[in-house]
Amino acid sequence: MKLMQHIFVYGSLLFPELVRKLTGKRFNSVPATVKGFKRFAVKGCDYPAIVPCNDCAVQGLLLLDVDEESVHVLTLYEGEEYSKKEVDVFAGELKYKAIAFVWESDLCYLEDFDWDQNAFRQQSLQNYVANIAPNTERESGNSDV
């Protein structure tokens, strides 16, 4: 039996077209919140990071039942600046255990403001789907996606 995991996403992976381009799959998702973290824009980049923060919360999506191969591809996509952490995620009245990609690099690389999802959609999403996702696929050995 394959291990399936839930993944909490809060940045570029909020866009199903990017997740599908990376994994070749569509996952059911629900709006969700993770408590105890705060989202920041990364300096000079068009993606965000979350870091632990008491009395904070981050809104995002919970990708449900993600297969091991897709988790691997998404981990490569996120890169070495992030680590997978198990977090409690709340979707409505339900609580889930999920993976979140948490910033592990130096906090000096983070802006003192939140990431702008709409700006990403307008300025960067197409590039991610057309160029960044295919590069990740090649790196993962999953270039038939």
Secondary structure, 3 states (H helix, E strand, C coil): CCCEEEEEECCHHHCHHHHHHHHCCCCCEEEEEEEEEEEEEECCCCCEEEEEEEEEEEEEEEEEEEEHHHHHHHHHHHCCCEEEEEEEEEECCEEEEEEEEEECCCHHHECCCCCCHHHHHHHCHHHHHHHHHHHHHHHHCCCCC
